[in-house]
Amino acid sequence: MATKDQTEVALRIVIEQPVPGVRHSLQAKDDTPLDPKTSAEGEALAFDLKIRVAPGPKFFGDHIRREGPERRFIYIRIGQSAGDCMSPWSRRMKIDVHDLPAELLDRAMRGEGTLEVTVNGTGKDGTPACATVPRTSARLR
């Protein structure tokens, strides 16, 4: 799809209740960790990035990954995967974007604000959440 048919959208991923002391980062296309952050006491971590959205909706950008014909997501690297060689964890969070509410996407594409997606950073077992992490909220800020 031509870039002219794509609209840049500001996206913020907020990881609430991350395990304290565990590094998190965005994953770049070349699999390197970007923008590493660590929560000292469980405070939320936020990652700001730009994605491109085209009618359909279809998603593009340096952080967008694909699985099959429809699924699009963003990886958050955790522990060793995020560049902390001393961490006992080496994981990734998969945050879906293909199923974001259409109304929010439309408003974000019109430039009405930043699309904010929130996930919980701690799994049921008390370790860093990994694999597909469900959104706890999506809103426009």
N, C-alpha and C positions, 0 to 999 in steps of 0.2 A: 504494500500500500504506500502511496506517495506520502512523503513527509508533510506536504501541504494539506493533506486530509486529516492530519493528526493535531490534537490540541494538547499543549503542555499543561499538566496539572500538578500543583503542589500537594505532596502527600507526606503526612507525618505518621510514623508508627510509634505508638507508645506501649512500652512493656511495663505493665504494672506489677508490683510485688516480685521483682527479680530476686534471685538468690543473692544475698549480699556477698561481695567480693568476687563474683564471677564475671569475667569480661564477656561483652556482647559486641557484635559489629555487623554492619551490612556486608553482604557478599557481592563483590564485583563480578563482571562477566568472566574475568580470568581467574575466578575463585579466590582472589586475595581478600583479606579482611579490610574493610573501610570504616573509618570513623569509630574506632573502638571506645567503648564506655563501660565503666564498672560502677555498680551501685554500692555505696559504702554501708548503708543500713537498710536496704530494701526500698529506697526511694525510686520512683519511676525513671525509666530511661526513655529518651525520645530520639528518633532518627528522622531527619528531614531529607527528602529527596524529591526529584522531579520524575514523573512518568509521562508518557504520551498516550492519549486515548483517541481512538478513531471510532466512527460510527460502527455499531454492531452490538455491544462495544468490543473493540479490540485494543489490546494493551501492548505498549512498546517501551523500550528504555533500557539503560545499562543494568538495571537491577531486576528486570522482569525475566522470569524463567517460564518455560512452558512444559506442559505434560499433556500429551494428546491434543486433539483439535480445539478444545475449549478452555482447559484449565490454565490459568496464569497465576503466578505467585511470586513472592519475594522471600529470599532466604535471609535469616539472621543467624550468624555464626555464634557459637557459644564455647567458652573455655579455650582449649587448645586450638580449635578451629578458628577462634577469633584472635589468635596470636599469643595466648598465654600458655607457654610451654609447661608451666608448673601446675596447671589446673588438672584436677582429676577427671574432668569432663571434656569430651570432644563431640559436640552435637551441633545440629542445626534446627532452627525453627522454620517451618514453612507457613507463610502467611498468605492466604488466598486473596486475590484482588478481582478475579473474574466474576465473582458473585456480589460485588458491592452494589448497594441499592441504586437503581437507575436514576432516581430523583437527585440523590447526592452527587452522582457522577455528572449529571446534566448541569447542576448548579456550579460544580467545581470547574467544568469546562467553560462556563460563562464567566469565570473569574470571580465568583462570589466569595471565595475563601479557600482555605486549606482543608483538604479532605483528611480527617484524622481517624485512624484505626487503632483500637486498643485491644491488647491481648494480655492474658495473665502469664507472667514469667516463671511461675513455680508450678511444677506438676503435683499431682495428688500425693506422690511419695516424698515431697519436700525437696526434690532435686530440680535443676533447671528444666523447664518445659522444653519438649523437643517434638520432632515430627510435625504433623499438621496441628496447628494451634488455633482453636476457634476464636473468632472475634468476640470480645465482650461488648464492644460498641463500635459504631461508625457514625461520624457526624461531620458537619462542616463548621469550621472555626473561622 
